[in-house]
Amino acid sequence: MASTINSLINESLEMARQLTILADQGEERCDDDGCAVLIGVVRDCAYKIRGRAEQEREVHRLRGRWELSPTSAAHN
């Protein structure tokens, strides 16, 4: 079960990374206030997801339930 949860944590970190990239790309193209608000929401969600996933990863590490794999090593 730990590997399933670890996979969820890694997928969450990847999702946060993709949301950050999307926000960066949106900032480059944004030309109105509504778009800027949306970009802010996307970036905020990315930060929240990343922060929570990093907290969970650390808890798993401390409990010895974090299994290092090529996927998880990329997110360390």
C-alpha positions as a printed NumPy array, in Angstrom:
array([[  0.   ,   0.   ,   0.   ],
       [  2.861,   2.405,   0.706],
       [  3.973,   2.237,  -2.911],
       [  0.448,   3.164,  -4.05 ],
       [  0.42 ,   6.186,  -1.747],
       [  3.974,   7.096,  -2.755],
       [  2.835,   6.978,  -6.361],
       [ -0.029,   9.345,  -5.522],
       [  2.421,  11.732,  -3.87 ],
       [  4.715,  11.635,  -6.915],
       [  1.784,  12.179,  -9.284],
       [  0.654,  15.135,  -7.163],
       [  4.131,  16.659,  -7.354],
       [  4.113,  16.22 , -11.123],
       [  0.659,  17.782, -11.365],
       [  1.851,  20.769,  -9.344],
       [  4.844,  21.11 , -11.668],
       [  2.574,  21.068, -14.713],
       [  0.251,  23.663, -13.155],
       [  3.232,  25.923, -12.479],
       [  4.325,  25.606, -16.11 ],
       [  0.777,  26.396, -17.241],
       [  0.699,  29.512, -15.049],
       [  4.079,  30.639, -16.403],
       [  2.861,  30.207, -19.971],
       [ -0.379,  32.016, -19.147],
       [  1.484,  34.991, -17.712],
       [  3.339,  35.383, -20.99 ],
       [  0.057,  35.567, -22.924],
       [ -2.235,  37.29 , -20.442],
       [ -3.787,  40.513, -21.662],
       [ -6.719,  41.132, -19.294],
       [ -7.58 ,  41.134, -15.595],
       [ -9.814,  38.052, -15.739],
       [ -7.037,  35.991, -17.261],
       [ -4.599,  37.263, -14.628],
       [ -6.971,  36.149, -11.872],
       [ -7.248,  32.679, -13.401],
       [ -3.469,  32.419, -13.648],
       [ -3.219,  33.398,  -9.99 ],
       [ -5.682,  30.684,  -9.005],
       [ -3.79 ,  28.072, -11.029],
       [ -0.463,  29.103,  -9.473],
       [ -1.964,  29.119,  -5.972],
       [ -3.324,  25.607,  -6.49 ],
       [  0.078,  24.449,  -7.704],
       [  1.771,  25.824,  -4.568],
       [ -0.812,  24.234,  -2.272],
       [ -0.629,  20.839,  -3.969],
       [  3.171,  20.87 ,  -3.984],
       [  3.398,  21.95 ,  -0.359],
       [  1.026,  19.278,   0.897],
       [  2.639,  16.557,  -1.222],
       [  6.083,  17.517,   0.077],
       [  4.788,  17.346,   3.656],
       [  3.369,  13.881,   3.074],
       [  6.567,  12.713,   1.4  ],
       [  8.547,  13.851,   4.441],
       [  6.172,  12.02 ,   6.799],
       [  6.62 ,   8.874,   4.736],
       [ 10.399,   9.278,   4.845],
       [ 10.387,   9.702,   8.613],
       [  8.229,   6.585,   9.021],
       [ 10.421,   4.578,   6.66 ],
       [  7.617,   4.137,   4.156],
       [  9.165,   6.117,   1.305],
       [ 10.463,   3.764,  -1.343],
       [ 13.082,   5.309,  -3.558],
       [ 12.496,   4.53 ,  -7.188],
       [ 13.553,   6.281, -10.393],
       [ 10.249,   8.197, -10.302],
       [ 10.494,   9.279,  -6.68 ],
       [ 14.198,  10.063,  -6.967],
       [ 13.377,  12.608,  -9.656],
       [ 11.115,  14.432,  -7.21 ],
       [ 13.472,  14.535,  -4.216]])
